Amino acid sequence: SPVSPCDVPSGYASVAPLLAALLDGLFEQPLMNTCIYPGPHSQQFSSEHYLPIALGRFAGMELLEDRICTRCNTELGNRVETQFLRAGPTGFFRWLAGIEGRNGLPPSPFYQGAGGTEPIYMVGKVPDWPFELLLELEPGTENVCPLRQIIFHHPLLGYRAVPILERFHEHPGKLQDYIREQGLQNAKAVHVFGTEEEIPWVQTLIERLGQQAPKEWTSINAQQQRIELIVSVTVTEPYFRAVAKIAFHYLLKIFPELTGLEREFDGIREFIWNGGQVSRYVIQRKDQFIANFKLGYRPTNWMHILAAERSGGRIKAYAQFFAGPNSLPPPYEVNLGRDPARIHTPPRRYAHEYVVLEAGANNCPKGVMRDAQPTTHILIPKKH
């Protein structure tokens, strides 16, 4: 039962407040309604999806409460999540899986970059064609078709495909800039891929280059078959800050005794909010941290995996997005900082998998969050 100073012998009465303060320090409780980011703040707090809703809605996944205000949540979405969700590896696999957001599918990542990145470029050799083509995925399938593009022939470089991107609508001069960057100033347009509605626009672009558009627009009627593809994606710092944010907020959810305001997390909060040295906080691993994946197994559905451990005075998290039946994208390791706990505790590890069951049902991807313990399913990499 609680002890008051009146119950303590007089010689020890002055020690009681110090002992109470020490015990309070050992078992810190979250400071409610204090945003973990610098702001400027709003008075209202967000019930936040620590795993962005654009990656799916998962039964059993509880929201993160009382950690981030609405204004900071919106600001972070603009700063880091736009690129993460619409470009790079996540943008590619989201399109492949056909996962829609609140407003349906995002703009095609093959025509439009996000957050300062270039679009995704996917190149393949179609049988019976003398040159490689730029291709795009039909969302939610493994089917590909030619991207809107102009095929140029250069006397030294041969055939080169040039994409006709969305930004050329408002800034047609950017096509000329792109051609100069590729060293194709002396190349001639010989083939064009596009729809009937796009013919007048693309013809105008070609005429601005001082050339005459090819008379016939090319289409491909090929038998269904598997072809080898090369995909090029570009990401910048905001992509990795988004990975760090997901990992950090997952940690705060599964360890509710952590407020996120502890000084040990100053570094990761600063990196998420303002950026910094990526390699200090986020590492793309070359190996898998899922034991079953190491053994050659693959999930039967698309899934995301999050894991965190508190061990040896440090806190780390692990994240993998869009592991699927035919793909295992590289996982990430996130260094979140020192453990704020004031007493030594045995290592604690948690892991969850977020399984996509229906990719695009009624603009509301459906799935389930499952405990990935015991650690026979999740293998936290050993210290080197």
KOLSE-112370 format. One record per residue: x, y, z of N, C-alpha, C in turn. Coordinates in pm, whole numbers, padded with zeros to 5 digits, always signed. Example, Ala and Ser with C-alpha at 12.3 -4.5 7.8 and 13.67 -1.06 7.14 Angstrom:
# KOLSE-112370
+01319-00569+00780+01230-00450+00780+01320-00330+00780+01285-00225+00708+01367-00106+00714+01290+00003+00787
END
This chain:
# KOLSE-112370
+00085-00119+00000+00000+00000+00000+00088+00123+00000+00035+00239-00049+00116+00361-00054+00165+00402+00084+00284+00457+00087+00347+00502+00212+00356+00654+00208+00308+00722+00308+00318+00868+00317+00435+00903+00407+00489+01026+00398+00600+01066+00485+00567+01051+00633+00436+01061+00671+00399+01049+00812+00420+00908+00864+00425+00809+00775+00441+00670+00815+00588+00630+00824+00677+00721+00784+00819+00690+00780+00885+00748+00904+00979+00674+00967+01050+00730+01082+01110+00865+01047+01114+00953+01147+01152+01093+01123+01289+01106+01059+01380+01017+01093+01514+01026+01037+01519+01000+00889+01415+00936+00830+01413+00900+00689+01306+00976+00611+01235+01069+00678+01124+01136+00611+01170+01211+00488+01290+01270+00490+01335+01349+00376+01367+01263+00254+01386+01131+00273+01420+01042+00162+01297+01003+00082+01179+01004+00144+01059+00955+00079+01028+01026-00052+01031+01161-00057+01002+01226-00185+01100+01188-00296+01229+01170-00258+01326+01131-00359+01298+00991-00411+01258+00900-00318+01226+00765-00359+01104+00763-00451+01003+00842-00417+00883+00849-00503+00917+00902-00640+01004+01004-00646+01043+01059-00776+01120+00959-00859+01206+00880-00791+01282+00778-00863+01190+00673-00921+01093+00628-00842+01000+00527-00891+00917+00581-01006+00877+00707-00998+00803+00767-01109+00888+00769-01235+01018+00790-01220+01106+00793-01335+01124+00657-01399+01116+00552-01316+01131+00417-01371+01011+00374-01452+00896+00429-01421+00773+00386-01487+00702+00508-01546+00768+00569-01645+00712+00688-01706+00582+00655-01777+00486+00745-01768+00361+00733-01840+00359+00836-01953+00293+00803-02064+00290+00897-02176+00233+01032-02136+00292+01138-02190+00239+01272-02171+00133+01295-02277+00008+01287-02240-00099+01297-02336-00109+01439-02391-00154+01449-02514-00178+01577-02579-00054+01663-02589+00061+01599-02609+00185+01669-02637+00241+01613-02767+00239+01692-02872+00282+01645-03003+00432+01619-03000+00473+01510-03064+00614+01471-03062+00697+01547-03164+00633+01626-03252+00706+01700-03354+00700+01850-03324+00790+01929-03385+00808+02068-03341+00698+02164-03382+00614+02128-03479+00505+02216-03516+00546+02320-03620+00464+02425-03641+00355+02473-03556+00240+02373-03542+00176+02375-03425+00080+02272-03388-00064+02318-03408-00151+02220-03410-00294+02246-03399-00341+02188-03266-00452+02235-03217-00503+02186-03089-00557+02044-03101-00606+02008-03218-00664+01875-03236-00556+01772-03266-00571+01654-03207-00476+01545-03230-00534+01445-03329-00442+01382-03405-00484+01284-03504-00488+01144-03444-00586+01067-03487-00583+00923-03467-00512+00867-03591-00385+00835-03575-00299+00815-03691-00282+00669-03729-00288+00642-03860-00250+00512-03915-00098+00509-03924-00033+00442-03831+00114+00440-03836+00163+00369-03961+00084+00273-04013+00108+00218-04146+00009+00290-04237+00057+00371-04333-00034+00457-04409-00150+00380-04471-00266+00442-04471-00387+00378-04518-00378+00342-04666-00290+00412-04740-00272+00381-04882-00206+00246-04903-00151+00186-04798-00095+00051-04807-00198-00055-04770-00318-00012-04732-00424-00107-04699-00489-00076-04566-00610-00129-04549-00681-00122-04421-00680-00262-04362-00641-00273-04237-00618-00404-04179-00698-00422-04051-00783-00523-04052-00860-00555-03932-00765-00589-03819-00792-00536-03701-00708-00561-03584-00600-00458-03563-00580-00369-03661-00478-00265-03647-00537-00145-03575-00489-00118-03454-00536-00003-03378-00455+00121-03417-00518+00235-03408-00453+00359-03446-00363+00410-03334-00266+00492-03371-00178+00556-03273-00246+00683-03224-00268+00692-03096-00344+00804-03038-00252+00896-02956-00286+01025-02957-00226+01124-02866-00076+01137-02879-00025+01125-03000+00118+01144-03020+00149+01255-03120+00061+01280-03214+00089+01377-03319-00037+01458-03347-00020+01590-03355-00135+01675-03381-00172+01670-03529-00292+01713-03559-00343+01704-03695-00256+01782-03793-00211+01900-03752-00132+01983-03842+00003+01920-03874+00070+01865-03775+00199+01800-03799+00181+01672-03881+00071+01602-03858+00044+01481-03935+00027+01514-04083-00047+01620-04111-00066+01662-04250+00065+01708-04312+00145+01783-04234+00272+01834-04284+00368+01719-04317+00373+01618-04231+00461+01504-04258+00415+01427-04381+00284+01416-04397+00233+01350-04516+00281+01417-04642+00281+01550-04642+00328+01624-04759+00479+01614-04775+00551+01614-04663+00697+01616-04671+00756+01482-04714+00702+01373-04662+00771+01244-04682+00683+01135-04742+00554+01131-04711+00475+01015-04752+00434+01018-04898+00424+01137-04958+00384+01144-05099+00480+01065-05185+00611+01087-05168+00709+01013-05246+00705+00865-05212+00698+00832-05084+00700+00693-05041+00586+00612-05102+00469+00672-05110+00351+00598-05154+00331+00599-05305+00393+00694-05375+00365+00708-05518+00486+00691-05608+00603+00666-05552+00723+00654-05632+00811+00543-05573+00923+00519-05640+01018+00421-05588+00961+00281-05581+01024+00194-05502+00977+00055-05492+00833+00044-05443+00795+00125-05344+00659+00117-05292+00557+00155-05398+00586+00262-05474+00495+00303-05580+00478+00195-05685+00589+00126-05718+00583+00018-05818+00497-00097-05768+00527-00145-05647+00454-00262-05597+00309-00229-05562+00285-00107-05520+00146-00068-05496+00065-00075-05625+00126-00030-05737+00059-00037-05867+00042-00182-05911+00145-00263-05889+00140-00404-05926+00030-00477-05849+00018-00446-05720-00084-00512-05638-00222-00450-05657-00229-00331-05717-00358-00266-05739-00420-00209-05613-00338-00164-05519-00390-00113-05392-00429+00034-05406-00555+00061-05382-00609+00195-05396-00604+00269-05263-00608+00401-05272-00617+00484-05154-00759+00533-05133-00772+00640-05055-00905+00694-05027-00977+00736-05154-00900+00784-05253-00959+00834-05377-00929+00744-05495-00913+00615-05468-00882+00521-05577-00733+00512-05601-00696+00471-05721-00555+00456-05755-00488+00592-05766-00360+00601-05731-00285+00726-05750-00256+00746-05898-00202+00862-05936-00157+00879-06074-00055+00771-06111-00054+00733-06237+00038+00627-06279+00182+00665-06251+00257+00582-06177+00397+00614-06148+00486+00600-06271+00431+00548-06381+00509+00536-06504+00506+00663-06588+00414+00755-06556+00405+00881-06626+00438+01001-06539+00433+00980-06409+00446+01095-06318+00522+01054-06193+00629+01128-06163+00702+01105-06040+00628+01169-05923+00687+01164-05806+00624+01221-05687+00732+01264-05590+00708+01377-05524+00802+01423-05423+00939+01453-05477+00946+01498-05603+01075+01536-05661+01149+01425-05731+01087+01307-05750+01154+01197-05819+01105+01184-05962+01181+01109-06041+01142+01077-06178+01038+00965-06178+00962+00951-06287+00873+00835-06298+00951+00705-06299+00880+00596-06285+00939+00463-06294+00958+00429-06442+01075+00377-06475+01103+00337-06613+01118+00185-06617+01037+00122-06701+01039-00023-06716+01062-00057-06863+01169-00128-06890+01211-00157-07027+01202-00307-07051+01154-00344-07170+01146-00485-07206+01159-00503-07355+01199-00622-07394+01212-00657-07537+01092-00741-07576+01007-00683-07661+00889-00754-07709+00930-00838-07829+00895-00968-07832+00933-01054-07944+00891-00995-08079+00975-01012-08178+00951-00968-08316+00964-00817-08334+01011-00747-08227+01038-00605-08243+01188-00583-08237+01241-00494-08321+01387-00480-08331+01449-00397-08220+01368-00342-08130+01423-00255-08026+01344-00272-07897+01406-00226-07789+01340-00231-07659+01236-00121-07649+01131-00149-07572+01023-00053-07553+01010-00018-07406+00961+00102-07381+00918+00138-07247+00778+00081-07225+00758+00019-07110+00632-00049-07083+00573+00001-06952+00444-00021-06936+00375+00012-06811+00290-00106-06769+00265-00115-06639+00182-00221-06584+00035-00181-06586-00050-00279-06614-00191-00262-06587-00210-00285-06437-00268-00188-06365-00274-00199-06219-00345-00325-06173-00286-00389-06072-00345-00509-06015-00319-00635-06094-00231-00628-06196-00201-00745-06278-00051-00748-06306-00007-00854-06372+00130-00862-06421+00135-00836-06571+00026-00785-06628+00021-00755-06770+00087-00620-06798+00160-00614-06907+00225-00490-06946+00182-00451-07087+00191-00322-07114+00163-00271-07248+00257-00154-07274+00274-00114-07400+00367-00005-07429+00326+00126-07364+00422+00193-07308+00403+00327-07255+00381+00424-07371+00320+00536-07347+00314+00643-07449+00457+00691-07472+00504+00682-07596+00646+00709-07621+00670+00737-07769+00786+00797-07793+00837+00817-07929+00965+00736-07942+00976+00660-08049+01098+00585-08076+01182+00668-08173+01303+00704-08131+01396+00778-08215+01504+00683-08266+01553+00715-08385+01668+00641-08438+01785+00737-08455+01896+00703-08390+02016+00785-08395+02121+00710-08477+02196+00779-08565+02294+00709-08651+02401+00632-08574+02431+00674-08452+02533+00605-08372+02472+00526-08256+02370+00581-08193+02313+00518-08073+02206+00414-08106+02158+00414-08227+02054+00319-08264+01917+00367-08218+01827+00271-08186+01692+00306-08145+01688+00343-07995+01615+00449-07965+01598+00491-07827+01451+00530-07804+01395+00481-07695+01257+00514-07658+01257+00633-07565+01172+00731-07595+01159+00852-07513+01016+00860-07461+00995+00858-07330+00858+00864-07276+00796+01001-07296+00665+01003-07319+00590+01128-07326+00518+01143-07192+00577+01223-07104+00533+01231-06966+00425+01337-06948+00357+01329-06833+00248+01422-06806+00298+01567-06800+00420+01587-06752+00469+01724-06737+00492+01792-06871+00496+01715-06982+00512+01776-07114+00386+01849-07159+00273+01821-07094+00150+01893-07126+00168+02042-07100+00209+02076-06979+00222+02216-06941+00355+02276-06985+00455+02191-07001+00589+02241-07035+00645+02160-07152+00595+02184-07275+00641+02104-07390+00790+02118-07416+00849+02229-07373+00993+02245-07394+01076+02145-07317+01018+02083-07215+01093+01984-07136+01125+01860-07218+01046+01832-07322+01080+01719-07410+01212+01748-07481+01231+01870-07527+01357+01906-07591+01474+01894-07493+01451+01937-07367+01555+01923-07266+01590+01776-07245+01488+01690-07238+01510+01547-07217+01592+01488-07331+01559+01527-07455+01630+01472-07571+01776+01516-07570+01801+01641-07530+01940+01688-07521+02016+01610-07415+01952+01584-07301+02017+01509-07194+02055+01368-07240+01974+01312-07328+02000+01176-07377+02093+01174-07499+02134+01291-07546+02223+01298-07662+02156+01260-07791+02026+01293-07805+01949+01250-07922+01912+01367-08012+01990+01475-08010+01954+01591-08090+01946+01558-08239+02029+01467-08286+02032+01434-08429+01951+01309-08461+01871+01263-08367+01790+01143-08391+01660+01179-08460+01604+01082-08532+01480+01102-08607+01369+01018-08545+01251+01077-08530+01135+01004-08478+01085+00907-08585+01076+00778-08550+01037+00676-08648+00912+00599-08607+00882+00591-08478+00763+00522-08431+00703+00601-08316+00572+00591-08303+00502+00655-08192+00401+00557-08135+00393+00552-08003+00293+00471-07934+00201+00563-07855+00073+00548-07873-00023+00628-07800-00164+00599-07846-00260+00660-07781-00401+00639-07817-00443+00745-07920-00560+00724-07978-00610+00819-08078-00627+00958-08017-00672+00963-07892-00694+01093-07828-00562+01170-07809-00452+01097-07803-00323+01161-07776-00249+01205-07902-00299+01163-08020-00228+01190-08145-00203+01339-08168-00305+01427-08158-00278+01570-08185-00172+01629-08092-00180+01593-07964-00085+01648-07867+00058+01604-07900+00079+01473-07923+00214+01423-07947+00266+01472-08082+00177+01483-08181+00221+01539-08309+00276+01681-08291+00209+01759-08209+00255+01895-08182+00393+01894-08116+00414+01801-08022+00544+01791-07956+00655+01759-08056+00625+01667-08148+00727+01629-08247+00755+01744-08342+00651+01817-08381+00671+01930-08471+00753+02040-08405+00740+02054-08273+00821+02153-08201+00969+02117-08205+00998+01990-08230+01137+01946-08244+01191+01972-08384+01103+02024-08472+01144+02049-08609+01135+01926-08696+01055+01828-08654+01041+01705-08729+00895+01683-08768+00876+01592-08862+00742+01554-08901+00705+01425-08830+00586+01422-08771+00543+01302-08698+00523+01186-08793+00559+01065-08750+00532+00946-08832+00384+00939-08868+00354+00896-08990+00216+00893-09035+00134+00785-08964+00199+00673-08936+00126+00563-08874+00168+00549-08727+00066+00534-08645+00091+00511-08502+00094+00362-08478+00193+00320-08402+00220+00178-08387+00140+00118-08273+00089+00002-08295+00027-00077-08189+00084-00217-08195+00072-00290-08083+00129-00424-08075+00018-00524-08045+00011-00624-08126-00081-00736-08101+00002-00861-08085+00049-00882-07963+00137-00996-07936+00062-01100-07854+00100-01224-07873+00043-01331-07792+00091-01316-07648+00006-01359-07555+00041-01349-07414+00159-01440-07385+00263-01383-07327+00383-01458-07294+00461-01379-07190+00552-01447-07123+00633-01382-07021+00758-01325-07086+00791-01200-07050+00912-01136-07100+00991-01082-06982+01120-01067-07004+01207-01015-06899+01202-00863-06900+01191-00805-06780+01179-00661-06766+01290-00607-06677+01330-00486-06705+01425-00414-06619+01354-00288-06570+01344-00274-06438+01272-00162-06378+01372-00070-06308+01363+00058-06338+01450+00158-06275+01364+00252-06191+01395+00262-06062+01322+00351-05973+01421+00447-05909+01371+00564-05873+01453+00667-05810+01386+00712-05681+01464+00718-05575+01413+00772-05448+01515+00870-05393+01466+00959-05309+01552+01055-05242+01527+01047-05092+01585+01139-05018+01580+01136-04872+01438+01120-04814+01336+01190-04867+01202+01176-04807+01150+01033-04804+01190+00951-04898+01146+00812-04899+01192+00741-04771+01318+00760-04735+01372+00693-04617+01320+00756-04488+01289+00884-04492+01228+00947-04375+01089+00888-04349+01017+00854-04457+00887+00790-04441+00901+00651-04379+01003+00577-04421+01029+00446-04361+01057+00462-04211+01139+00562-04178+01172+00587-04037+01048+00626-03958+00961+00706-04016+00838+00748-03947+00749+00627-03917+00731+00541-04014+00648+00421-03993+00706+00337-03880+00839+00316-03883+00903+00234-03781+00891+00297-03643+00912+00428-03634+00906+00498-03506+00765+00495-03448+00666+00521-03529+00527+00524-03481+00478+00383-03446+00527+00283-03519+00496+00144-03482+00551+00114-03343+00674+00157-03317+00734+00136-03186+00648+00198-03077+00603+00322-03098+00522+00391-02997+00390+00320-02974+00340+00252-03075+00214+00180-03059+00233+00053-02978+00338-00022-03005+00353-00151-02938+00420-00138-02801+00486-00024-02776+00541+00004-02644+00476+00131-02593+00353+00125-02545+00279+00247-02508+00340+00323-02391+00433+00261-02316+00498+00334-02207+00595+00439-02260+00632+00430-02389+00718+00531-02450+00632+00646-02500+00676+00769-02471+00599+00885-02515+00637+00930-02655+00760+00901-02697+00812+00957-02821+00882+01089-02800+00865+01147-02680+00928+01275-02647+01060+01258-02574+01096+01134-02541+01221+01111-02468+01339+01167-02547+01437+01219-02475+01551+01282-02542+01629+01181-02626+01620+01053-02590+01689+00950-02670+01635+00944-02812+01514+00997-02836+01454+00996-02969+01469+01129-03041+01548+01221-02985+01565+01351-03050+01618+01335-03193+01713+01243-03210+01775+01226-03341+01678+01175-03446+01601+01073-03413+01510+01015-03512+01396+01112-03543+01350+01186-03442+01245+01285-03468+01296+01395-03561+01418+01441-03538+01477+01544-03623+01493+01492-03766+01537+01368-03781+01554+01311-03915+01421+01301-03987+01318+01254-03918+01186+01241-03981+01133+01377-04022+01151+01478-03936+01091+01609-03962+01171+01691-04063+01303+01694-04046+01387+01784-04127+01484+01713-04219+01503+01582-04202+01600+01511-04284+01737+01507-04217+01833+01450-04288+01967+01434-04233+02039+01322-04305+02138+01265-04239+02218+01158-04297+02138+01028-04295+02097+00980-04411+02009+00863-04419+02073+00740-04356+02200+00714-04387+02264+00591-04341+02278+00585-04190+02264+00696-04122+02271+00696-03976+02146+00634-03914+02036+00640-03989+01909+00596-03932+01845+00480-04009+01858+00477-04140+01789+00376-04220+01888+00303-04309+01886+00171-04302+01973+00087-04384+01886-00010-04463+01912-00017-04593+01845-00120-04674+01928-00247-04665+01870-00349-04605+01944-00473-04579+01955-00557-04706+02066-00631-04716+02084-00724-04827+02026-00861-04797+02004-00888-04666+01950-01018-04627+01807-01000-04576+01736-01111-04566+01599-01110-04514+01601-01127-04363+01508-01059-04293+01500-01078-04149+01385-01169-04110+01311-01221-04207+01205-01317-04182+01264-01456-04196+01256-01536-04090+01318-01668-04091+01263-01755-04204+01132-01753-04225+01073-01835-04330+01119-01792-04469+01140-01662-04487+01188-01615-04616+01331-01663-04640+01410-01665-04536+01546-01716-04549+01549-01862-04592+01446-01936-04551+01437-02078-04584+01377-02104-04722+01342-01996-04792+01289-02012-04926+01138-02005-04938+01068-01987-04825+00922-01976-04831+00882-01837-04879+00760-01829-04935+00704-01703-04981+00562-01690-04929+00516-01567-04901+00377-01549-04857+00280-01578-04970+00160-01619-04936+00059-01647-05037-00017-01521-05076-00006-01416-04996-00069-01286-05025+00035-01176-05012+00004-01062-05073+00087-00945-05045+00080-00913-04896+00191-00873-04840+00193-00836-04699+00306-00737-04669+00287-00663-04561+00391-00577-04504+00427-00636-04368+00553-00622-04329+00598-00675-04201+00670-00565-04125+00632-00547-03998+00699-00454-03909+00745-00529-03785+00864-00499-03737+00917-00562-03616+01001-00460-03540+01011-00478-03410+01092-00387-03327+01150-00466-03211+01267-00423-03167+01331-00488-03052+01398-00383-02964+01392-00411-02834+01465-00333-02734+01565-00428-02672+01692-00407-02701+01794-00501-02658+01928-00430-02647+02002-00464-02540+02135-00409-02524+02139-00257-02513+02031-00198-02462+02027-00054-02446+01996+00022-02574+01966-00050-02683+01932+00014-02809+01793-00027-02853+01733+00054-02940+01604+00021-02999+01618+00025-03151+01579-00085-03215+01581-00092-03360+01446-00144-03409+01416-00108-03532+01294-00159-03595+01330-00211-03733+01244-00296-03786+01263-00356-03917+01133-00346-03994+01144-00319-04123+01024-00301-04204+01046-00361-04342+00942-00423-04392+00943-00475-04529+00804-00453-04588+00801-00397-04708+00675-00363-04770+00656-00442-04899+00537-00495-04916+00498-00567-05037+00581-00692-05061+00601-00769-04955+00648-00906-04977+00531-00983-05038+00558-01061-05140+00449-01128-05210+00490-01264-05262+00398-01332-05329+00426-01468-05378+00545-01474-05473+00568-01367-05549+00675-01370-05649+00782-01263-05627+00778-01197-05512+00875-01090-05490+00905-01074-05341+01029-01044-05312+01071-01012-05176+01157-00887-05182+01094-00769-05181+01173-00645-05183+01267-00639-05064+01379-00569-05076+01473-00560-04964+01408-00498-04841+01436-00554-04723+01384-00495-04599+01472-00380-04551+01419-00305-04455+01491-00191-04399+01514-00213-04250+01629-00167-04204+01661-00163-04061+01667-00017-04019+01597+00016-03910+01588+00155-03866+01645+00167-03726+01746+00251-03711+01807+00277-03581+01731+00389-03513+01654+00357-03411+01567+00455-03347+01633+00528-03230+01741+00474-03178+01811+00543-03069+01833+00453-02949+01885+00514-02842+01906+00440-02718+01773+00416-02648+01770+00310-02568+01649+00278-02493+01639+00371-02373+01525+00443-02361+01512+00536-02246+01492+00466-02112+01471+00335-02111+01446+00265-01985+01562+00287-01889+01530+00314-01762+01632+00344-01662+01678+00220-01586+01618+00109-01615+01661-00016-01555+01684-00117-01666+01773-00210-01643+01802-00312-01742+01686-00412-01749+01641-00440-01869+01534-00538-01888+01578-00641-01991+01523-00761-01986+01555-00860-02089+01513-00810-02227+01575-00859-02333+01536-00817-02468+01387-00841-02492+01324-00743-02554+01183-00755-02589+01166-00732-02738+01093-00821-02802+01075-00814-02947+00929-00835-02982+00882-00756-03077+00746-00771-03127+00751-00764-03279+00659-00831-03342+00652-00828-03488+00509-00854-03532+00470-00789-03640+00335-00806-03695+00342-00808-03846+00251-00883-03904+00238-00885-04049+00100-00831-04086+00097-00754-04193-00024-00688-04239-00057-00747-04377-00153-00837-04379-00180-00920-04496-00292-00858-04578-00265-00834-04706-00365-00779-04797-00450-00895-04851-00579-00892-04821-00669-00998-04867-00742-00959-04995-00785-00833-05005-00849-00781-05125-00784-00648-05157-00727-00637-05277-00643-00521-05306-00721-00393-05330-00834-00399-05397-00898-00275-05436-01048-00276-05423-01103-00342-05324-01248-00355-05312-01310-00225-05264-01389-00162-05352-01463-00040-05316-01372+00069-05261-01256+00086-05327-01159+00187-05282-01116+00164-05138-01133+00046-05086-01103+00018-04946-01031-00116-04936-00899-00117-04959-00826-00243-04951-00850-00312-04817-00877-00440-04822-00909-00512-04701-00798-00609-04667-00770-00619-04538-00666-00711-04494-00679-00735-04346-00577-00800-04291-00579-00834-04150-00439-00817-04094-00432-00766-03973-00305-00756-03899-00292-00879-03813-00176-00946-03820-00156-01069-03743-00026-01059-03663-00030-01116-03545+00089-01125-03463+00186-01222-03530+00307-01176-03555+00405-01260-03621+00493-01336-03523+00462-01328-03396+00533-01410-03298+00475-01550-03300+00544-01652-03257+00678-01646-03195+00787-01616-03296+00907-01603-03246+01017-01562-03331+01061-01671-03427+00989-01783-03432+01017-01879-03538+00975-01820-03673+00885-01723-03670+00844-01657-03792+00928-01532-03820+00965-01462-03715+01044-01340-03732+01183-01363-03673+01284-01339-03754+01422-01357-03710+01489-01221-03707+01507-01165-03589+01579-01038-03578+01726-01064-03605+01788-00991-03699+01927-01017-03733+02018-01008-03611+02116-01096-03605+02211-01094-03495+02306-00977-03508+02357-00933-03395+02454-00823-03394+02584-00874-03458+02645-00787-03536+02772-00823-03600+02888-00779-03513
END
